[in-house]
Amino acid sequence: MVIEVAQLTINADAAEGFAEVFAAAVPHVAGAHGFRSAQLTRSIESPLRFVLLVEWETLADHTEGFRGSPAFAEWRALVGPHFAEPPHVEHVEVVGSA
């Protein structure tokens, strides 16, 4: 399993409604091959900052499969206009837990 960690800074005028935008857009991600789950979090101290965590079966499921699909364009058309800056995305794997 691979976890996509996307740090999103949202425009001030869109921050309060961004969770609803995410809810409308997430079916485009959830239908992708290798998708396992998604969680959107919001910073308490910096309320314009959201972190999206998406679990994928493999890195290629995200970077090649989803990003190369029409569903990515549909996802981005819904969420992209709300970004104050380009998202910072990286991929991590669990190496320990409690």
PDB file as gemmi writes it, atoms N, CA and C in Angstrom:
CRYST1    1.000    1.000    1.000  90.00  90.00  90.00 P 1                      
ATOM      1  N   MET A   1       0.827  -1.175   0.000  1.00  0.00           N  
ATOM      2  CA  MET A   1       0.000   0.000   0.000  1.00  0.00           C  
ATOM      3  C   MET A   1       0.876   1.245   0.000  1.00  0.00           C  
ATOM      4  N   VAL A   2       0.429   2.255  -0.738  1.00  0.00           N  
ATOM      5  CA  VAL A   2       1.105   3.541  -0.835  1.00  0.00           C  
ATOM      6  C   VAL A   2       0.102   4.613  -0.435  1.00  0.00           C  
ATOM      7  N   ILE A   3       0.561   5.604   0.305  1.00  0.00           N  
ATOM      8  CA  ILE A   3      -0.309   6.712   0.702  1.00  0.00           C  
ATOM      9  C   ILE A   3       0.143   7.971  -0.020  1.00  0.00           C  
ATOM     10  N   GLU A   4      -0.767   8.543  -0.758  1.00  0.00           N  
ATOM     11  CA  GLU A   4      -0.549   9.850  -1.392  1.00  0.00           C  
ATOM     12  C   GLU A   4      -0.863  10.909  -0.341  1.00  0.00           C  
ATOM     13  N   VAL A   5       0.073  11.826  -0.132  1.00  0.00           N  
ATOM     14  CA  VAL A   5      -0.124  12.929   0.801  1.00  0.00           C  
ATOM     15  C   VAL A   5      -0.099  14.211  -0.019  1.00  0.00           C  
ATOM     16  N   ALA A   6      -1.247  14.861  -0.124  1.00  0.00           N  
ATOM     17  CA  ALA A   6      -1.353  16.090  -0.906  1.00  0.00           C  
ATOM     18  C   ALA A   6      -1.662  17.247   0.029  1.00  0.00           C  
ATOM     19  N   GLN A   7      -0.724  18.205   0.095  1.00  0.00           N  
ATOM     20  CA  GLN A   7      -0.937  19.406   0.900  1.00  0.00           C  
ATOM     21  C   GLN A   7      -1.581  20.454   0.007  1.00  0.00           C  
ATOM     22  N   LEU A   8      -2.762  20.889   0.402  1.00  0.00           N  
ATOM     23  CA  LEU A   8      -3.554  21.807  -0.401  1.00  0.00           C  
ATOM     24  C   LEU A   8      -3.754  23.122   0.338  1.00  0.00           C  
ATOM     25  N   THR A   9      -3.439  24.223  -0.312  1.00  0.00           N  
ATOM     26  CA  THR A   9      -3.771  25.535   0.217  1.00  0.00           C  
ATOM     27  C   THR A   9      -4.922  26.057  -0.628  1.00  0.00           C  
ATOM     28  N   ILE A  10      -6.025  26.356   0.041  1.00  0.00           N  
ATOM     29  CA  ILE A  10      -7.264  26.712  -0.631  1.00  0.00           C  
ATOM     30  C   ILE A  10      -7.486  28.221  -0.563  1.00  0.00           C  
ATOM     31  N   ASN A  11      -8.068  28.779  -1.622  1.00  0.00           N  
ATOM     32  CA  ASN A  11      -8.407  30.203  -1.634  1.00  0.00           C  
ATOM     33  C   ASN A  11      -9.297  30.531  -0.440  1.00  0.00           C  
ATOM     34  N   ALA A  12      -9.081  31.694   0.157  1.00  0.00           N  
ATOM     35  CA  ALA A  12      -9.816  32.085   1.362  1.00  0.00           C  
ATOM     36  C   ALA A  12     -11.326  32.071   1.141  1.00  0.00           C  
ATOM     37  N   ASP A  13     -11.780  32.490  -0.021  1.00  0.00           N  
ATOM     38  CA  ASP A  13     -13.221  32.537  -0.264  1.00  0.00           C  
ATOM     39  C   ASP A  13     -13.834  31.161  -0.505  1.00  0.00           C  
ATOM     40  N   ALA A  14     -13.021  30.129  -0.651  1.00  0.00           N  
ATOM     41  CA  ALA A  14     -13.530  28.786  -0.921  1.00  0.00           C  
ATOM     42  C   ALA A  14     -13.314  27.821   0.237  1.00  0.00           C  
ATOM     43  N   ALA A  15     -12.573  28.212   1.247  1.00  0.00           N  
ATOM     44  CA  ALA A  15     -12.169  27.282   2.301  1.00  0.00           C  
ATOM     45  C   ALA A  15     -13.353  26.688   3.057  1.00  0.00           C  
ATOM     46  N   GLU A  16     -14.347  27.481   3.384  1.00  0.00           N  
ATOM     47  CA  GLU A  16     -15.467  26.970   4.179  1.00  0.00           C  
ATOM     48  C   GLU A  16     -16.272  25.916   3.426  1.00  0.00           C  
ATOM     49  N   GLY A  17     -16.342  26.006   2.123  1.00  0.00           N  
ATOM     50  CA  GLY A  17     -17.112  25.046   1.349  1.00  0.00           C  
ATOM     51  C   GLY A  17     -16.293  23.965   0.687  1.00  0.00           C  
ATOM     52  N   PHE A  18     -14.982  23.924   0.967  1.00  0.00           N  
ATOM     53  CA  PHE A  18     -14.133  22.980   0.246  1.00  0.00           C  
ATOM     54  C   PHE A  18     -14.460  21.523   0.566  1.00  0.00           C  
ATOM     55  N   ALA A  19     -14.894  21.224   1.770  1.00  0.00           N  
ATOM     56  CA  ALA A  19     -15.247  19.837   2.107  1.00  0.00           C  
ATOM     57  C   ALA A  19     -16.396  19.344   1.224  1.00  0.00           C  
ATOM     58  N   GLU A  20     -17.332  20.224   0.896  1.00  0.00           N  
ATOM     59  CA  GLU A  20     -18.442  19.845   0.020  1.00  0.00           C  
ATOM     60  C   GLU A  20     -17.948  19.637  -1.416  1.00  0.00           C  
ATOM     61  N   VAL A  21     -17.008  20.470  -1.849  1.00  0.00           N  
ATOM     62  CA  VAL A  21     -16.409  20.295  -3.179  1.00  0.00           C  
ATOM     63  C   VAL A  21     -15.701  18.942  -3.232  1.00  0.00           C  
ATOM     64  N   PHE A  22     -14.948  18.630  -2.201  1.00  0.00           N  
ATOM     65  CA  PHE A  22     -14.263  17.346  -2.121  1.00  0.00           C  
ATOM     66  C   PHE A  22     -15.264  16.192  -2.200  1.00  0.00           C  
ATOM     67  N   ALA A  23     -16.353  16.287  -1.453  1.00  0.00           N  
ATOM     68  CA  ALA A  23     -17.362  15.220  -1.450  1.00  0.00           C  
ATOM     69  C   ALA A  23     -17.945  14.992  -2.842  1.00  0.00           C  
ATOM     70  N   ALA A  24     -18.110  16.065  -3.604  1.00  0.00           N  
ATOM     71  CA  ALA A  24     -18.632  15.940  -4.964  1.00  0.00           C  
ATOM     72  C   ALA A  24     -17.587  15.367  -5.923  1.00  0.00           C  
ATOM     73  N   ALA A  25     -16.313  15.642  -5.667  1.00  0.00           N  
ATOM     74  CA  ALA A  25     -15.236  15.234  -6.567  1.00  0.00           C  
ATOM     75  C   ALA A  25     -14.678  13.848  -6.274  1.00  0.00           C  
ATOM     76  N   VAL A  26     -14.743  13.407  -5.037  1.00  0.00           N  
ATOM     77  CA  VAL A  26     -14.064  12.169  -4.642  1.00  0.00           C  
ATOM     78  C   VAL A  26     -14.566  10.923  -5.381  1.00  0.00           C  
ATOM     79  N   PRO A  27     -15.803  10.838  -5.850  1.00  0.00           N  
ATOM     80  CA  PRO A  27     -16.173   9.644  -6.626  1.00  0.00           C  
ATOM     81  C   PRO A  27     -15.308   9.434  -7.876  1.00  0.00           C  
ATOM     82  N   HIS A  28     -14.755  10.504  -8.420  1.00  0.00           N  
ATOM     83  CA  HIS A  28     -13.866  10.366  -9.585  1.00  0.00           C  
ATOM     84  C   HIS A  28     -12.575   9.638  -9.206  1.00  0.00           C  
ATOM     85  N   VAL A  29     -12.115   9.843  -7.987  1.00  0.00           N  
ATOM     86  CA  VAL A  29     -10.922   9.156  -7.495  1.00  0.00           C  
ATOM     87  C   VAL A  29     -11.288   7.738  -7.060  1.00  0.00           C  
ATOM     88  N   ALA A  30     -12.382   7.627  -6.345  1.00  0.00           N  
ATOM     89  CA  ALA A  30     -12.772   6.345  -5.755  1.00  0.00           C  
ATOM     90  C   ALA A  30     -13.022   5.264  -6.799  1.00  0.00           C  
ATOM     91  N   GLY A  31     -13.333   5.653  -8.013  1.00  0.00           N  
ATOM     92  CA  GLY A  31     -13.555   4.678  -9.067  1.00  0.00           C  
ATOM     93  C   GLY A  31     -12.293   4.190  -9.748  1.00  0.00           C  
ATOM     94  N   ALA A  32     -11.153   4.750  -9.375  1.00  0.00           N  
ATOM     95  CA  ALA A  32      -9.888   4.398 -10.029  1.00  0.00           C  
ATOM     96  C   ALA A  32      -9.386   3.033  -9.568  1.00  0.00           C  
ATOM     97  N   HIS A  33      -8.744   2.330 -10.493  1.00  0.00           N  
ATOM     98  CA  HIS A  33      -8.119   1.049 -10.160  1.00  0.00           C  
ATOM     99  C   HIS A  33      -7.077   1.270  -9.069  1.00  0.00           C  
ATOM    100  N   GLY A  34      -7.093   0.430  -8.053  1.00  0.00           N  
ATOM    101  CA  GLY A  34      -6.105   0.507  -6.987  1.00  0.00           C  
ATOM    102  C   GLY A  34      -6.458   1.449  -5.858  1.00  0.00           C  
ATOM    103  N   PHE A  35      -7.556   2.187  -5.975  1.00  0.00           N  
ATOM    104  CA  PHE A  35      -7.976   3.087  -4.898  1.00  0.00           C  
ATOM    105  C   PHE A  35      -8.428   2.267  -3.707  1.00  0.00           C  
ATOM    106  N   ARG A  36      -8.014   2.693  -2.500  1.00  0.00           N  
ATOM    107  CA  ARG A  36      -8.431   2.005  -1.271  1.00  0.00           C  
ATOM    108  C   ARG A  36      -9.264   2.907  -0.373  1.00  0.00           C  
ATOM    109  N   SER A  37      -8.829   4.156  -0.164  1.00  0.00           N  
ATOM    110  CA  SER A  37      -9.582   5.069   0.694  1.00  0.00           C  
ATOM    111  C   SER A  37      -9.044   6.482   0.513  1.00  0.00           C  
ATOM    112  N   ALA A  38      -9.836   7.445   0.963  1.00  0.00           N  
ATOM    113  CA  ALA A  38      -9.404   8.851   0.931  1.00  0.00           C  
ATOM    114  C   ALA A  38      -9.919   9.552   2.172  1.00  0.00           C  
ATOM    115  N   GLN A  39      -9.109  10.470   2.665  1.00  0.00           N  
ATOM    116  CA  GLN A  39      -9.480  11.242   3.841  1.00  0.00           C  
ATOM    117  C   GLN A  39      -8.989  12.669   3.644  1.00  0.00           C  
ATOM    118  N   LEU A  40      -9.874  13.629   3.850  1.00  0.00           N  
ATOM    119  CA  LEU A  40      -9.511  15.041   3.771  1.00  0.00           C  
ATOM    120  C   LEU A  40      -9.444  15.589   5.179  1.00  0.00           C  
ATOM    121  N   THR A  41      -8.328  16.225   5.514  1.00  0.00           N  
ATOM    122  CA  THR A  41      -8.175  16.845   6.829  1.00  0.00           C  
ATOM    123  C   THR A  41      -7.962  18.341   6.644  1.00  0.00           C  
ATOM    124  N   ARG A  42      -8.293  19.094   7.697  1.00  0.00           N  
ATOM    125  CA  ARG A  42      -8.133  20.554   7.660  1.00  0.00           C  
ATOM    126  C   ARG A  42      -7.353  21.004   8.885  1.00  0.00           C  
ATOM    127  N   SER A  43      -6.415  21.883   8.670  1.00  0.00           N  
ATOM    128  CA  SER A  43      -5.612  22.401   9.768  1.00  0.00           C  
ATOM    129  C   SER A  43      -6.454  23.295  10.669  1.00  0.00           C  
ATOM    130  N   ILE A  44      -6.309  23.112  11.945  1.00  0.00           N  
ATOM    131  CA  ILE A  44      -6.991  23.973  12.920  1.00  0.00           C  
ATOM    132  C   ILE A  44      -6.272  25.317  13.014  1.00  0.00           C  
ATOM    133  N   GLU A  45      -4.945  25.292  13.045  1.00  0.00           N  
ATOM    134  CA  GLU A  45      -4.169  26.521  13.170  1.00  0.00           C  
ATOM    135  C   GLU A  45      -4.114  27.326  11.877  1.00  0.00           C  
ATOM    136  N   SER A  46      -4.147  26.656  10.745  1.00  0.00           N  
ATOM    137  CA  SER A  46      -4.077  27.310   9.426  1.00  0.00           C  
ATOM    138  C   SER A  46      -5.261  26.821   8.592  1.00  0.00           C  
ATOM    139  N   PRO A  47      -6.442  27.409   8.767  1.00  0.00           N  
ATOM    140  CA  PRO A  47      -7.656  26.846   8.169  1.00  0.00           C  
ATOM    141  C   PRO A  47      -7.741  26.893   6.645  1.00  0.00           C  
ATOM    142  N   LEU A  48      -6.792  27.501   5.986  1.00  0.00           N  
ATOM    143  CA  LEU A  48      -6.752  27.448   4.522  1.00  0.00           C  
ATOM    144  C   LEU A  48      -5.965  26.238   4.038  1.00  0.00           C  
ATOM    145  N   ARG A  49      -5.354  25.511   4.967  1.00  0.00           N  
ATOM    146  CA  ARG A  49      -4.515  24.355   4.620  1.00  0.00           C  
ATOM    147  C   ARG A  49      -5.262  23.058   4.884  1.00  0.00           C  
ATOM    148  N   PHE A  50      -5.351  22.241   3.861  1.00  0.00           N  
ATOM    149  CA  PHE A  50      -5.968  20.923   3.934  1.00  0.00           C  
ATOM    150  C   PHE A  50      -4.905  19.895   3.563  1.00  0.00           C  
ATOM    151  N   VAL A  51      -5.050  18.698   4.089  1.00  0.00           N  
ATOM    152  CA  VAL A  51      -4.178  17.592   3.704  1.00  0.00           C  
ATOM    153  C   VAL A  51      -5.084  16.455   3.253  1.00  0.00           C  
ATOM    154  N   LEU A  52      -4.848  15.998   2.049  1.00  0.00           N  
ATOM    155  CA  LEU A  52      -5.588  14.877   1.478  1.00  0.00           C  
ATOM    156  C   LEU A  52      -4.712  13.638   1.556  1.00  0.00           C  
ATOM    157  N   LEU A  53      -5.245  12.584   2.137  1.00  0.00           N  
ATOM    158  CA  LEU A  53      -4.547  11.308   2.249  1.00  0.00           C  
ATOM    159  C   LEU A  53      -5.322  10.281   1.441  1.00  0.00           C  
ATOM    160  N   VAL A  54      -4.671   9.713   0.436  1.00  0.00           N  
ATOM    161  CA  VAL A  54      -5.319   8.712  -0.408  1.00  0.00           C  
ATOM    162  C   VAL A  54      -4.483   7.444  -0.373  1.00  0.00           C  
ATOM    163  N   GLU A  55      -5.113   6.340  -0.039  1.00  0.00           N  
ATOM    164  CA  GLU A  55      -4.432   5.050  -0.044  1.00  0.00           C  
ATOM    165  C   GLU A  55      -4.635   4.390  -1.405  1.00  0.00           C  
ATOM    166  N   TRP A  56      -3.512   3.945  -1.978  1.00  0.00           N  
ATOM    167  CA  TRP A  56      -3.499   3.256  -3.262  1.00  0.00           C  
ATOM    168  C   TRP A  56      -2.851   1.899  -3.075  1.00  0.00           C  
ATOM    169  N   GLU A  57      -3.239   0.952  -3.896  1.00  0.00           N  
ATOM    170  CA  GLU A  57      -2.595  -0.364  -3.865  1.00  0.00           C  
ATOM    171  C   GLU A  57      -1.121  -0.230  -4.241  1.00  0.00           C  
ATOM    172  N   THR A  58      -0.830   0.520  -5.322  1.00  0.00           N  
ATOM    173  CA  THR A  58       0.547   0.705  -5.782  1.00  0.00           C  
ATOM    174  C   THR A  58       0.764   2.159  -6.185  1.00  0.00           C  
ATOM    175  N   LEU A  59       2.000   2.569  -6.264  1.00  0.00           N  
ATOM    176  CA  LEU A  59       2.339   3.916  -6.723  1.00  0.00           C  
ATOM    177  C   LEU A  59       1.841   4.125  -8.150  1.00  0.00           C  
ATOM    178  N   ALA A  60       2.012   3.120  -9.001  1.00  0.00           N  
ATOM    179  CA  ALA A  60       1.580   3.234 -10.395  1.00  0.00           C  
ATOM    180  C   ALA A  60       0.072   3.404 -10.525  1.00  0.00           C  
ATOM    181  N   ASP A  61      -0.698   2.847  -9.591  1.00  0.00           N  
ATOM    182  CA  ASP A  61      -2.148   3.044  -9.636  1.00  0.00           C  
ATOM    183  C   ASP A  61      -2.489   4.530  -9.570  1.00  0.00           C  
ATOM    184  N   HIS A  62      -1.708   5.286  -8.810  1.00  0.00           N  
ATOM    185  CA  HIS A  62      -1.943   6.727  -8.728  1.00  0.00           C  
ATOM    186  C   HIS A  62      -1.278   7.479  -9.867  1.00  0.00           C  
ATOM    187  N   THR A  63       0.032   7.306 -10.001  1.00  0.00           N  
ATOM    188  CA  THR A  63       0.798   8.159 -10.914  1.00  0.00           C  
ATOM    189  C   THR A  63       0.563   7.854 -12.383  1.00  0.00           C  
ATOM    190  N   GLU A  64       0.317   6.608 -12.711  1.00  0.00           N  
ATOM    191  CA  GLU A  64       0.094   6.240 -14.110  1.00  0.00           C  
ATOM    192  C   GLU A  64      -1.386   6.017 -14.407  1.00  0.00           C  
ATOM    193  N   GLY A  65      -2.038   5.221 -13.559  1.00  0.00           N  
ATOM    194  CA  GLY A  65      -3.433   4.889 -13.801  1.00  0.00           C  
ATOM    195  C   GLY A  65      -4.369   6.074 -13.631  1.00  0.00           C  
ATOM    196  N   PHE A  66      -4.472   6.591 -12.418  1.00  0.00           N  
ATOM    197  CA  PHE A  66      -5.413   7.677 -12.163  1.00  0.00           C  
ATOM    198  C   PHE A  66      -5.009   8.972 -12.850  1.00  0.00           C  
ATOM    199  N   ARG A  67      -3.769   9.368 -12.688  1.00  0.00           N  
ATOM    200  CA  ARG A  67      -3.346  10.646 -13.282  1.00  0.00           C  
ATOM    201  C   ARG A  67      -3.412  10.647 -14.805  1.00  0.00           C  
ATOM    202  N   GLY A  68      -3.363   9.497 -15.415  1.00  0.00           N  
ATOM    203  CA  GLY A  68      -3.443   9.412 -16.867  1.00  0.00           C  
ATOM    204  C   GLY A  68      -4.857   9.185 -17.383  1.00  0.00           C  
ATOM    205  N   SER A  69      -5.833   9.244 -16.496  1.00  0.00           N  
ATOM    206  CA  SER A  69      -7.205   8.916 -16.880  1.00  0.00           C  
ATOM    207  C   SER A  69      -8.081  10.160 -17.043  1.00  0.00           C  
ATOM    208  N   PRO A  70      -9.181  10.029 -17.765  1.00  0.00           N  
ATOM    209  CA  PRO A  70     -10.147  11.130 -17.847  1.00  0.00           C  
ATOM    210  C   PRO A  70     -10.711  11.503 -16.469  1.00  0.00           C  
ATOM    211  N   ALA A  71     -10.784  10.540 -15.550  1.00  0.00           N  
ATOM    212  CA  ALA A  71     -11.295  10.819 -14.205  1.00  0.00           C  
ATOM    213  C   ALA A  71     -10.432  11.858 -13.491  1.00  0.00           C  
ATOM    214  N   PHE A  72      -9.107  11.847 -13.736  1.00  0.00           N  
ATOM    215  CA  PHE A  72      -8.244  12.852 -13.116  1.00  0.00           C  
ATOM    216  C   PHE A  72      -8.613  14.247 -13.604  1.00  0.00           C  
ATOM    217  N   ALA A  73      -8.853  14.394 -14.900  1.00  0.00           N  
ATOM    218  CA  ALA A  73      -9.240  15.692 -15.449  1.00  0.00           C  
ATOM    219  C   ALA A  73     -10.555  16.166 -14.838  1.00  0.00           C  
ATOM    220  N   GLU A  74     -11.493  15.253 -14.637  1.00  0.00           N  
ATOM    221  CA  GLU A  74     -12.774  15.604 -14.029  1.00  0.00           C  
ATOM    222  C   GLU A  74     -12.585  16.011 -12.572  1.00  0.00           C  
ATOM    223  N   TRP A  75     -11.752  15.252 -11.852  1.00  0.00           N  
ATOM    224  CA  TRP A  75     -11.420  15.574 -10.456  1.00  0.00           C  
ATOM    225  C   TRP A  75     -10.816  16.969 -10.373  1.00  0.00           C  
ATOM    226  N   ARG A  76      -9.812  17.196 -11.212  1.00  0.00           N  
ATOM    227  CA  ARG A  76      -9.080  18.463 -11.175  1.00  0.00           C  
ATOM    228  C   ARG A  76      -9.971  19.643 -11.576  1.00  0.00           C  
ATOM    229  N   ALA A  77     -10.907  19.428 -12.492  1.00  0.00           N  
ATOM    230  CA  ALA A  77     -11.828  20.503 -12.890  1.00  0.00           C  
ATOM    231  C   ALA A  77     -12.709  20.937 -11.719  1.00  0.00           C  
ATOM    232  N   LEU A  78     -13.021  20.021 -10.829  1.00  0.00           N  
ATOM    233  CA  LEU A  78     -13.858  20.349  -9.670  1.00  0.00           C  
ATOM    234  C   LEU A  78     -13.065  20.998  -8.537  1.00  0.00           C  
ATOM    235  N   VAL A  79     -11.911  20.427  -8.201  1.00  0.00           N  
ATOM    236  CA  VAL A  79     -11.158  20.931  -7.045  1.00  0.00           C  
ATOM    237  C   VAL A  79     -10.136  22.000  -7.403  1.00  0.00           C  
ATOM    238  N   GLY A  80      -9.572  21.923  -8.603  1.00  0.00           N  
ATOM    239  CA  GLY A  80      -8.483  22.811  -9.009  1.00  0.00           C  
ATOM    240  C   GLY A  80      -8.759  24.296  -8.896  1.00  0.00           C  
ATOM    241  N   PRO A  81      -9.952  24.771  -9.263  1.00  0.00           N  
ATOM    242  CA  PRO A  81     -10.199  26.213  -9.180  1.00  0.00           C  
ATOM    243  C   PRO A  81     -10.128  26.782  -7.762  1.00  0.00           C  
ATOM    244  N   HIS A  82     -10.154  25.921  -6.765  1.00  0.00           N  
ATOM    245  CA  HIS A  82     -10.131  26.366  -5.374  1.00  0.00           C  
ATOM    246  C   HIS A  82      -8.724  26.434  -4.784  1.00  0.00           C  
ATOM    247  N   PHE A  83      -7.722  25.965  -5.530  1.00  0.00           N  
ATOM    248  CA  PHE A  83      -6.344  25.958  -5.033  1.00  0.00           C  
ATOM    249  C   PHE A  83      -5.748  27.364  -5.099  1.00  0.00           C  
ATOM    250  N   ALA A  84      -5.163  27.804  -4.001  1.00  0.00           N  
ATOM    251  CA  ALA A  84      -4.462  29.088  -3.973  1.00  0.00           C  
ATOM    252  C   ALA A  84      -3.073  28.952  -4.585  1.00  0.00           C  
ATOM    253  N   GLU A  85      -2.553  27.737  -4.585  1.00  0.00           N  
ATOM    254  CA  GLU A  85      -1.235  27.434  -5.160  1.00  0.00           C  
ATOM    255  C   GLU A  85      -1.233  25.971  -5.560  1.00  0.00           C  
ATOM    256  N   PRO A  86      -0.298  25.557  -6.381  1.00  0.00           N  
ATOM    257  CA  PRO A  86      -0.256  24.139  -6.770  1.00  0.00           C  
ATOM    258  C   PRO A  86      -0.080  23.237  -5.546  1.00  0.00           C  
ATOM    259  N   PRO A  87      -0.771  22.115  -5.515  1.00  0.00           N  
ATOM    260  CA  PRO A  87      -0.616  21.190  -4.396  1.00  0.00           C  
ATOM    261  C   PRO A  87       0.793  20.617  -4.333  1.00  0.00           C  
ATOM    262  N   HIS A  88       1.220  20.313  -3.133  1.00  0.00           N  
ATOM    263  CA  HIS A  88       2.477  19.591  -2.938  1.00  0.00           C  
ATOM    264  C   HIS A  88       2.091  18.138  -2.672  1.00  0.00           C  
ATOM    265  N   VAL A  89       2.525  17.233  -3.547  1.00  0.00           N  
ATOM    266  CA  VAL A  89       2.135  15.824  -3.440  1.00  0.00           C  
ATOM    267  C   VAL A  89       3.379  14.968  -3.299  1.00  0.00           C  
ATOM    268  N   GLU A  90       3.322  14.047  -2.357  1.00  0.00           N  
ATOM    269  CA  GLU A  90       4.363  13.033  -2.229  1.00  0.00           C  
ATOM    270  C   GLU A  90       3.707  11.726  -1.835  1.00  0.00           C  
ATOM    271  N   HIS A  91       4.469  10.667  -1.923  1.00  0.00           N  
ATOM    272  CA  HIS A  91       3.958   9.338  -1.617  1.00  0.00           C  
ATOM    273  C   HIS A  91       4.783   8.743  -0.479  1.00  0.00           C  
ATOM    274  N   VAL A  92       4.089   8.115   0.463  1.00  0.00           N  
ATOM    275  CA  VAL A  92       4.755   7.518   1.615  1.00  0.00           C  
ATOM    276  C   VAL A  92       4.241   6.091   1.788  1.00  0.00           C  
ATOM    277  N   GLU A  93       4.990   5.325   2.558  1.00  0.00           N  
ATOM    278  CA  GLU A  93       4.547   3.992   2.932  1.00  0.00           C  
ATOM    279  C   GLU A  93       4.714   3.845   4.440  1.00  0.00           C  
ATOM    280  N   VAL A  94       3.864   3.058   5.039  1.00  0.00           N  
ATOM    281  CA  VAL A  94       3.903   2.839   6.481  1.00  0.00           C  
ATOM    282  C   VAL A  94       5.096   1.961   6.797  1.00  0.00           C  
ATOM    283  N   VAL A  95       5.928   2.410   7.733  1.00  0.00           N  
ATOM    284  CA  VAL A  95       7.075   1.612   8.160  1.00  0.00           C  
ATOM    285  C   VAL A  95       7.012   1.262   9.649  1.00  0.00           C  
ATOM    286  N   GLY A  96       5.970   1.726  10.307  1.00  0.00           N  
ATOM    287  CA  GLY A  96       5.764   1.417  11.725  1.00  0.00           C  
ATOM    288  C   GLY A  96       4.412   1.942  12.147  1.00  0.00           C  
ATOM    289  N   SER A  97       3.856   1.354  13.180  1.00  0.00           N  
ATOM    290  CA  SER A  97       2.583   1.837  13.716  1.00  0.00           C  
ATOM    291  C   SER A  97       2.447   1.389  15.163  1.00  0.00           C  
ATOM    292  N   ALA A  98       1.507   1.984  15.856  1.00  0.00           N  
ATOM    293  CA  ALA A  98       1.266   1.623  17.256  1.00  0.00           C  
ATOM    294  C   ALA A  98      -0.207   1.349  17.466  1.00  0.00           C  
TER     295      ALA A  98                                                      
END                                                                             
